[in-house]
């Protein structure tokens, strides 16, 4: 798994974080060939925690939707 741009942590640490987010149903992962595409489960998060995502700075939110 490749690191998102600007993240400089060891791959093992990043993989562990992705696993925790996936198991918590915060992200969903789909496979396209050899690539794994991780996306935020926005609708589910907004339903469970209203206004949580709007509290995240716009630049962080924008960079997560570009992926």
Secondary structure, DSSP 8 states (H G I E B T S, - for coil): ----TT--S-HHHHHHHHHHHHHTTSEEEEEETTEEEEEE-HHHHHHHSTTTGGGS-HHHHHHHH--
